[in-house]
Amino acid sequence: MTEPVTWRADGVPLSERFGDIYHTETGALAQSRHVFLGGCGLPGAWADQAQWRILETGFGFGFNFLATWQAWRDDPARPRLLHFVSIEAHPVGAADLRRAAAAYPELHALAEELAAQWLELLPGFHRLAFDGGRVVLTLCVGDVQAMLKAQRFEADSLFLDGFSPVQNPDMWSPDTLKAVSRFARRGTGLATWTIARAVRDTLAQLGFQVRKAPGFPPKRDCLRGVFDPAWTPRQRKPATAAAAPGRCAVIGAGLAGAAVAASLARRGWQVEVLERADHAAAGASGLPVGMLAPHVSSDDALLSRLTRAGIRATWQQLDDLLVEGRDWRASGVLERRPAVPTPRLPPDWTPAGPNLSWRADAPQLLAAGLPADPAALWHGRGGWVKPAALVAAWLAQPGIRLRTAVDVARLVPSAQGWQLFDAENRLIAEVDRVVVAAGFDSLRFAPTLPLQPVRGQVAWGTTTAPLAATPVNGDGHLIPQVPGPDGASHWLSGATYERGSTNTTPREADHAANRAQLERLHPATAAALGHAFDQATPWAGIRCASADRRPLVGPLEEQQGLWVCTALGSRGLSFAALCAELLAAQWHGEPLPLPNALAKALSTPRR
């Protein structure tokens, strides 16, 4: 007999928090299958669909998600993409997920995958992807009504699984149920274990046709329903009309373009990636190695929340597609800014988490080869990545064709969508949609965008000196011990930041500036490198930034089918996967990977 699981957030036993619906270890999975999947006609209802979108109130221990994921895996007629959006105010711990699933051998592997991504669940949205990105869990941590207002999509199924109305009346209030109903289209299925009269009456008033159905012991009944109001419901205007997969051209084969191509190909698009240079990752994405680390601020500002969401999205891709230790390393990152006397941390963060950034302790500083520093931060979710390896992995996905040395000169609307021509007026491609992801070169196709070039130069070298293994950032950054194809240990230091310049010729003055920067950031490494720094290879690239230093993702003007994904600035590794998923979600009427307010902060209309 498995030891009973308690709700770790507040210690309240399951029998009190959930009522008698969770009465035995063997009942929870059967409950999910009978009440929720069966109540919404699943898996039969989703047969041969392009996608299926489920909204759940109350994640708990995740049995409904795990049962749905398992049913999706087992069904040969499963939809291409399964979206599961769940709202939970107090997520349990990863150990609790494992313990709760321990009684079900068929769930062990799925629960382990879920628990492996069950990290840093701060208030807000958390996008967890499984099975190559085809099963997507969006966990919304916070008050149910606030989270419902922050999301926008049409659900195909609604699971109402908050714990007992007696214990948590807000989860079942008329206002909450009204907010849930706004996600329903005519025909959306609904299932819940409660048959409380107040809940039934409210759902009926909102347009759901509900009926009692046989429950799962000890509950005699459960509730099933469908949204089918007697009146014509007022339609909420979607952000964009959902598109059927077709042919798409992506201009640019850097991080932004490759990420967009992979996200669209995953949804069934045939994607041509057109690159002006003779190879992919030829621009700023050709940086030999880049750092992945979140922005942290005392008020948890917009950029801080965006970088956390972006790093989560990128991390899943790194885990799936690259070889750790060769292409990337989950090393953690130490941040130090000598001019800042105290660390910039939100006041409600703690060393116990769930935040993964906190004050660096003495062993972490020692491992990084640094002296005591009360202002230093340790980012547990950080490391280094070789951008070109990630670009190549994205472009190798099925459904993507890379064409290099192709210089698109003109975009012309056509009956099918868009025609792309070169400078000799030769037709390059004819497609349904175009995404411009060409960095600063995007201005050729979108001259009204507030884009600016930002030149950056780094030093890239090898050494036999015993450098500390921890990447360090702050005023510049240092990435040590990067394995090269020649077997040598490489390091990178920089970078300069010069607005308005598009000249990639290395400059001696910038090389000297990078050396001075390293001497401030990590004096011991600067001393250990000595003359090796002078012999290092300077590398320069041109970043593309917007006026407010945030990416631009969205449609261009009123040009139907012409979109951009650009201006990732110096955070291409943090933002590329997130922006690509945001664009793809907007094309297909999917749940967004970000709250509405954050998605709008990246939209093209904001300019």
C-alpha positions in Angstrom: 0.0 0.0 0.0 1.4 3.4 -1.0 1.8 5.9 1.8 -1.0 8.5 1.6 0.1 11.7 -0.1 -0.5 15.0 1.5 -0.6 18.4 -0.2 2.9 19.7 0.3 2.0 23.4 -0.1 0.0 23.6 3.1 0.0 20.1 4.6 -3.8 19.6 4.3 -4.7 15.9 3.8 -6.2 15.0 0.4 -9.4 13.8 2.0 -9.9 17.4 3.3 -8.6 19.3 0.4 -10.3 17.3 -2.4 -13.2 15.9 -0.5 -14.0 12.2 -0.8 -13.3 12.2 -4.6 -9.7 11.1 -4.0 -10.3 8.3 -1.6 -7.8 5.6 -2.6 -4.5 5.4 -4.4 -6.1 3.2 -7.1 -9.1 5.5 -7.6 -7.5 8.6 -8.9 -6.5 7.4 -12.4 -9.8 5.6 -12.9 -11.5 8.8 -11.8 -9.6 10.8 -14.5 -10.4 8.3 -17.2 -14.1 7.8 -16.3 -15.2 11.3 -15.2 -13.0 13.6 -17.3 -11.9 11.8 -20.5 -15.1 9.8 -20.7 -17.2 12.8 -19.8 -15.8 14.7 -22.8 -16.0 11.8 -25.2 -12.2 11.3 -25.3 -10.3 9.9 -27.0 -12.9 9.4 -29.7 -13.8 13.1 -30.0 -10.3 14.2 -31.0 -9.8 11.6 -33.8 -7.9 12.9 -36.8 -8.0 16.5 -35.6 -5.1 18.8 -36.2 -5.1 19.8 -32.5 -7.1 19.4 -29.3 -7.2 22.1 -26.6 -8.2 21.3 -23.0 -8.7 23.8 -20.2 -8.6 22.5 -16.7 -9.2 24.3 -13.4 -7.2 22.6 -10.7 -4.1 20.6 -11.6 -3.5 18.9 -8.3 -1.3 15.9 -8.7 -1.7 15.9 -12.5 -3.7 12.7 -12.9 -6.0 14.3 -15.5 -3.1 15.5 -17.5 -1.2 12.2 -17.2 -4.3 10.1 -18.2 -4.9 12.4 -21.2 -1.3 12.2 -22.3 -1.4 8.4 -22.0 -4.6 8.2 -24.0 -3.1 10.5 -26.7 0.0 8.2 -26.9 -2.2 5.1 -27.1 -4.5 6.4 -29.8 -3.4 5.9 -33.5 -6.0 8.6 -34.5 -4.6 11.1 -32.0 -4.4 14.8 -33.0 -1.1 16.2 -34.3 -0.9 18.5 -31.2 -2.4 18.2 -27.7 -2.7 21.3 -25.7 -3.5 21.0 -22.0 -3.9 24.3 -20.1 -4.3 23.9 -16.3 -4.7 26.5 -13.6 -3.3 25.8 -10.1 -2.7 28.3 -7.3 -0.4 26.1 -5.2 1.6 23.6 -7.2 2.8 20.5 -5.3 6.4 19.5 -5.4 8.1 17.2 -7.9 8.5 14.5 -5.3 4.7 14.7 -4.6 4.0 14.1 -8.3 6.2 11.0 -8.3 4.7 9.7 -5.0 1.1 10.2 -6.2 1.8 8.3 -9.4 3.7 5.5 -7.6 0.5 3.3 -7.5 0.2 3.3 -11.3 3.0 1.5 -13.2 1.6 2.7 -16.5 2.2 6.3 -15.4 5.7 6.0 -14.0 7.5 7.1 -17.1 5.2 9.9 -17.9 5.3 11.2 -14.3 9.1 11.1 -14.4 9.1 13.2 -17.5 6.7 15.7 -15.9 8.6 15.9 -12.7 11.9 16.5 -14.6 10.4 19.8 -15.9 8.6 20.7 -12.7 10.9 23.6 -11.8 10.8 27.2 -10.9 7.0 27.4 -10.7 6.7 31.0 -9.8 3.4 32.9 -10.4 2.6 33.1 -14.1 2.6 30.8 -17.1 4.9 27.8 -17.5 5.1 25.9 -20.8 6.2 22.3 -20.5 6.6 20.3 -23.8 6.7 16.5 -24.3 7.0 14.0 -27.1 8.9 16.3 -29.4 6.7 19.3 -28.6 3.5 17.6 -29.7 2.1 17.4 -26.1 2.1 20.8 -24.5 1.2 21.5 -20.9 0.7 25.2 -20.0 0.6 25.5 -16.2 -0.9 28.8 -15.1 0.2 29.4 -11.5 -2.0 31.9 -9.6 -5.6 32.9 -8.8 -8.0 31.2 -11.1 -9.8 34.3 -12.3 -6.6 36.2 -12.9 -5.2 33.3 -14.9 -8.4 32.9 -16.9 -8.2 36.6 -17.9 -4.6 36.2 -18.9 -5.3 33.4 -21.5 -7.3 33.4 -24.7 -8.2 30.5 -26.9 -11.2 28.3 -27.8 -11.2 25.1 -25.8 -12.4 21.8 -27.1 -12.8 20.2 -23.7 -13.3 21.7 -20.2 -12.2 19.8 -17.1 -13.5 21.3 -13.8 -11.5 19.6 -11.2 -11.0 22.1 -8.4 -11.2 20.6 -4.9 -14.4 20.6 -3.0 -16.7 23.7 -3.4 -17.0 23.7 0.4 -13.2 24.0 0.8 -12.6 26.4 -2.1 -15.8 28.2 -3.2 -14.0 30.7 -5.4 -13.0 27.9 -7.8 -16.8 27.2 -8.4 -18.2 30.7 -8.1 -20.5 32.1 -10.8 -17.8 34.6 -11.8 -15.2 31.8 -12.3 -17.6 29.6 -14.2 -18.6 32.5 -16.4 -14.9 33.2 -17.1 -14.5 29.5 -18.0 -17.5 29.6 -20.3 -15.8 32.3 -22.4 -13.3 29.6 -23.6 -16.2 27.5 -25.0 -17.3 27.2 -28.6 -20.5 25.5 -29.5 -19.9 21.8 -29.0 -17.2 22.2 -26.3 -17.5 19.3 -23.9 -17.4 19.7 -20.1 -16.8 17.2 -17.3 -16.6 17.5 -13.5 -17.0 15.2 -10.5 -19.3 17.6 -8.6 -23.0 17.6 -9.1 -23.6 20.5 -6.7 -26.9 22.2 -7.5 -25.4 25.7 -7.6 -22.8 24.6 -10.1 -25.4 22.8 -12.3 -27.7 25.8 -12.3 -24.9 28.3 -13.1 -23.6 26.2 -16.0 -27.1 25.9 -17.4 -27.5 29.7 -17.3 -24.2 30.1 -19.1 -25.4 27.9 -22.1 -24.2 24.4 -21.1 -26.5 21.5 -21.5 -25.6 19.4 -18.5 -26.7 16.1 -17.2 -25.9 13.7 -14.4 -24.0 10.6 -15.4 -22.9 7.5 -13.4 -19.9 8.5 -11.2 -17.0 6.6 -9.9 -17.3 5.1 -6.4 -17.7 6.5 -3.9 -19.4 9.2 -6.0 -22.7 7.9 -7.3 -22.9 10.6 -10.0 -20.8 13.0 -12.0 -21.6 15.8 -14.3 -21.3 15.9 -18.1 -22.2 18.7 -20.4 -21.8 20.4 -23.8 -21.8 24.1 -24.6 -24.9 24.5 -26.8 -26.8 27.7 -25.8 -30.3 28.4 -27.0 -29.1 31.8 -28.1 -26.3 32.8 -30.5 -23.3 33.4 -28.3 -21.3 36.5 -28.8 -18.1 35.6 -30.5 -14.8 36.8 -29.0 -12.6 37.9 -31.8 -9.6 35.7 -32.0 -6.1 37.3 -32.2 -5.8 35.9 -35.7 -7.8 33.5 -37.8 -6.6 29.9 -37.4 -4.5 28.9 -40.4 -4.4 25.4 -42.0 -0.9 24.2 -42.6 0.4 25.0 -46.0 3.7 26.3 -47.5 5.7 29.0 -45.8 8.9 30.8 -46.6 11.1 32.0 -43.7 13.7 34.6 -44.6 16.8 34.2 -42.5 18.5 31.0 -41.2 19.7 32.3 -37.8 18.3 31.4 -34.4 15.0 33.3 -35.1 14.4 31.8 -38.5 15.4 28.3 -37.6 13.2 28.3 -34.5 10.2 29.6 -36.5 10.8 26.9 -39.1 10.9 24.1 -36.5 7.7 25.3 -34.7 5.8 25.6 -38.0 7.0 22.3 -39.3 5.9 20.6 -36.1 2.4 21.8 -36.9 2.5 20.4 -40.5 3.8 23.3 -42.5 6.2 22.8 -45.4 8.8 25.4 -44.7 11.5 26.8 -47.0 14.2 28.7 -45.2 15.9 31.2 -47.5 19.3 32.4 -46.4 21.3 35.2 -48.1 24.7 33.7 -47.1 26.2 30.4 -48.2 25.4 28.7 -44.8 23.0 28.9 -41.9 23.9 30.9 -38.8 26.0 33.3 -40.8 25.2 36.4 -38.9 25.0 37.1 -35.1 23.9 33.5 -34.6 27.3 32.4 -35.8 28.8 33.4 -32.4 31.1 30.5 -31.4 29.4 30.0 -28.0 26.7 32.0 -26.2 25.5 32.3 -22.6 22.0 31.4 -21.4 21.1 33.2 -18.2 18.0 34.9 -16.9 17.5 38.6 -16.2 16.7 39.2 -12.6 15.2 42.4 -11.1 13.9 43.4 -7.7 10.4 44.1 -9.1 10.5 41.0 -11.4 10.2 43.3 -14.4 8.8 42.4 -17.8 12.3 41.4 -19.1 12.9 39.1 -16.1 9.6 37.2 -16.7 10.2 37.0 -20.4 13.7 35.6 -20.1 12.6 32.9 -17.6 9.9 31.8 -20.0 12.3 31.9 -22.9 15.0 29.9 -21.2 12.4 27.3 -20.2 11.4 27.0 -23.9 15.1 26.9 -25.1 16.1 24.4 -22.4 13.6 21.8 -23.6 14.9 22.1 -27.1 18.5 21.7 -25.9 17.5 18.6 -24.0 15.7 17.1 -27.0 18.0 18.0 -29.8 21.6 18.6 -28.7 24.4 16.6 -26.9 25.2 18.1 -23.5 28.9 18.6 -22.9 29.5 19.0 -26.6 26.9 21.4 -27.9 25.8 22.9 -24.6 26.2 22.6 -20.9 23.8 23.0 -18.0 26.5 24.4 -15.8 24.7 27.2 -14.1 25.9 30.8 -14.4 27.4 33.1 -11.8 26.5 36.8 -12.1 28.6 39.5 -10.5 28.5 43.2 -11.0 31.2 44.9 -8.8 29.4 48.3 -9.1 26.2 46.9 -7.6 26.5 46.5 -3.8 23.4 44.3 -3.2 21.7 41.6 -5.4 18.6 42.6 -7.3 16.1 40.0 -6.1 12.4 40.1 -5.7 11.5 40.4 -2.0 9.4 37.2 -1.9 12.1 35.0 -3.3 13.9 32.6 -1.0 17.0 30.3 -1.0 14.6 27.3 -0.9 12.9 28.4 -4.1 10.9 27.8 -6.2 13.1 30.5 -7.8 16.4 29.1 -9.2 18.3 32.3 -9.0 19.6 33.4 -5.6 22.7 34.8 -3.8 25.8 32.9 -4.7 27.3 31.1 -1.7 30.9 30.6 -0.9 31.3 27.2 -2.6 29.8 28.5 -5.8 32.1 31.5 -5.8 35.1 29.3 -5.0 34.2 26.9 -7.9 34.1 29.9 -10.2 37.5 31.1 -9.0 36.1 34.3 -7.4 36.5 35.9 -4.0 33.6 36.5 -1.6 31.0 38.8 -3.1 27.7 39.6 -1.3 26.1 40.9 -4.5 26.9 37.9 -6.7 24.0 35.8 -7.9 23.8 32.1 -8.8 21.5 31.2 -11.7 20.8 27.4 -11.5 19.0 27.6 -14.8 21.9 28.8 -16.9 24.8 27.5 -19.0 26.4 27.9 -22.4 25.2 26.9 -25.9 26.8 26.7 -29.3 24.1 28.6 -31.4 25.1 27.1 -34.7 24.5 23.6 -33.3 21.0 24.6 -32.2 20.3 26.2 -35.6 21.4 23.1 -37.4 19.3 20.9 -35.2 16.2 23.0 -35.8 16.7 23.1 -39.6 17.2 19.3 -39.7 13.6 18.7 -38.6 11.2 17.0 -41.0 9.3 19.4 -43.3 12.1 22.0 -43.6 14.2 22.8 -46.6 17.2 25.1 -46.3 18.2 27.1 -49.4 21.4 29.1 -49.0 22.9 31.8 -51.3 19.3 33.0 -52.0 18.9 36.7 -51.9 15.3 37.7 -51.7 14.8 41.2 -53.2 11.0 41.6 -53.4 7.9 40.2 -51.8 4.7 40.5 -54.0 1.2 39.5 -52.9 -0.4 36.9 -55.1 -3.6 34.9 -55.4 -2.1 32.1 -53.5 -0.4 34.2 -50.9 3.1 35.6 -51.7 5.7 35.4 -54.4 9.4 36.0 -53.6 11.7 37.3 -56.3 15.5 37.9 -56.5 17.2 41.0 -57.8 17.0 39.6 -61.4 13.3 39.3 -61.0 13.4 35.6 -61.0 10.8 33.8 -59.0 12.3 32.1 -55.9 9.2 30.7 -54.3 5.4 31.0 -54.1 4.0 30.3 -50.7 0.9 30.9 -48.5 2.8 32.9 -45.8 6.1 34.6 -45.2 8.0 35.1 -42.0 10.8 37.7 -42.0 13.5 36.7 -39.5 16.5 38.2 -41.0 17.9 40.2 -38.1 18.7 43.8 -39.0 18.3 42.9 -42.7 14.6 42.6 -41.9 14.4 46.3 -42.6 14.5 45.6 -46.3 11.1 44.0 -46.1 9.7 45.9 -43.1 11.1 49.5 -43.3 8.7 50.8 -40.7 9.9 48.6 -37.9 12.0 50.4 -35.2 15.1 48.2 -35.8 18.7 49.2 -35.1 22.0 47.4 -35.6 24.2 46.8 -32.5 27.7 45.6 -33.2 29.4 43.3 -30.8 32.9 41.9 -30.7 34.2 39.0 -28.6 37.5 37.3 -28.0 37.6 33.5 -28.7 40.6 31.5 -27.9 42.2 28.3 -26.5 44.4 27.7 -23.5 46.0 25.0 -21.5 45.7 27.1 -18.3 43.4 25.5 -15.7 40.4 27.9 -15.9 37.4 27.5 -13.5 34.6 25.8 -15.3 31.7 28.2 -14.3 30.5 30.8 -16.8 30.4 34.3 -15.3 28.3 37.3 -16.5 27.6 40.8 -15.4 29.6 43.6 -17.0 30.5 41.4 -19.9 30.8 37.6 -19.7 33.3 34.8 -19.6 32.6 31.3 -20.9 35.4 28.9 -20.1 36.1 25.2 -20.9 34.1 24.9 -24.1 35.2 21.7 -26.0 36.1 22.3 -29.6 36.1 19.8 -32.5 39.9 19.8 -32.2 39.8 18.5 -28.7 41.1 21.8 -27.3 39.5 23.7 -24.5 38.2 27.0 -25.7 37.1 30.2 -23.9 35.1 33.3 -25.0 35.0 36.7 -23.4 33.2 39.9 -24.3 31.3 41.6 -25.6 31.3 45.2 -26.8 28.0 46.9 -27.5 28.0 49.6 -30.2 24.7 50.9 -31.6 24.4 51.9 -35.2 27.4 50.1 -36.6 27.2 47.3 -39.2 30.9 46.8 -39.7 32.0 43.3 -38.8 35.7 44.0 -39.3 37.5 43.2 -36.0 39.0 46.2 -34.2 42.1 46.3 -32.0 40.4 48.9 -29.7 37.5 46.5 -29.1 39.9 43.6 -28.4 41.6 45.8 -25.7 38.2 46.8 -24.3 37.3 43.2 -23.9 40.5 42.4 -22.1 39.9 45.3 -19.7 36.3 44.1 -19.2 37.6 40.6 -18.3 40.1 42.0 -15.8 37.2 43.6 -14.0 34.8 40.7 -14.3 37.2 37.9 -13.5 40.8 39.1 -12.6 42.1 35.6 -12.0 41.2 34.4 -15.5 42.5 37.5 -17.1 45.9 36.8 -15.3 45.8 33.1 -16.1 45.3 33.8 -19.8 48.0 36.4 -20.0 49.4 36.7 -23.5 46.9 34.0 -24.7 44.3 36.8 -24.7 46.3 38.8 -27.1 46.6 35.8 -29.4 42.8 35.0 -29.3 40.7 35.4 -32.4 38.4 38.4 -32.4 34.9 37.7 -33.7 32.3 40.4 -34.5 28.6 40.2 -35.4 25.6 42.5 -35.7 22.8 42.1 -33.4 19.3 43.4 -34.2 17.5 45.3 -31.5 14.2 47.2 -31.2 13.7 50.6 -29.7 12.6 49.1 -26.4 15.0 46.1 -26.5 12.2 43.5 -26.8 11.7 41.1 -29.7 9.1 41.9 -32.4 6.7 39.1 -33.2 3.6 39.5 -35.3 2.0 40.6 -38.6 3.2 43.4 -40.7 0.7 46.2 -41.2 -2.3 45.0 -43.0 -0.4 42.6 -45.2 -2.2 39.3 -44.9 0.2 36.5 -44.3 3.3 38.5 -43.9 4.8 38.2 -40.4 8.1 39.0 -38.6 10.1 37.4 -35.8 13.1 39.6 -35.3 14.9 42.0 -32.9 16.1 39.3 -30.5 19.0 41.6 -29.6 21.7 40.0 -27.5 19.3 37.4 -26.1 18.7 35.2 -29.2 19.3 32.0 -27.2 16.8 33.1 -24.6 14.1 34.3 -27.0 14.2 32.4 -30.2 12.2 29.3 -29.2 9.7 31.3 -27.2 9.0 33.8 -30.0 8.7 31.0 -32.5 6.1 29.2 -30.3 4.2 32.5 -29.8 4.0 33.1 -33.5 2.9 29.5 -34.2 0.3 29.7 -31.5 -1.2 32.9 -32.9 -1.4 31.3 -36.4 -3.3 28.3 -35.2 -5.6 29.6 -32.5 -3.6 27.8 -29.8 -3.2 28.7 -26.1 -0.4 31.3 -25.9 2.9 30.4 -24.1 2.7 33.7 -22.3 0.0 35.7 -20.5 -1.7 38.2 -22.8 0.1 41.2 -21.3 3.5 39.6 -22.0 2.5 38.5 -25.5 1.4 42.0 -26.3 4.7 43.4 -25.1 6.3 41.5 -28.0 3.7 42.3 -30.7 4.5 44.3 -33.7 1.5 46.7 -33.2 3.2 48.1 -30.1 5.5 50.2 -32.2 
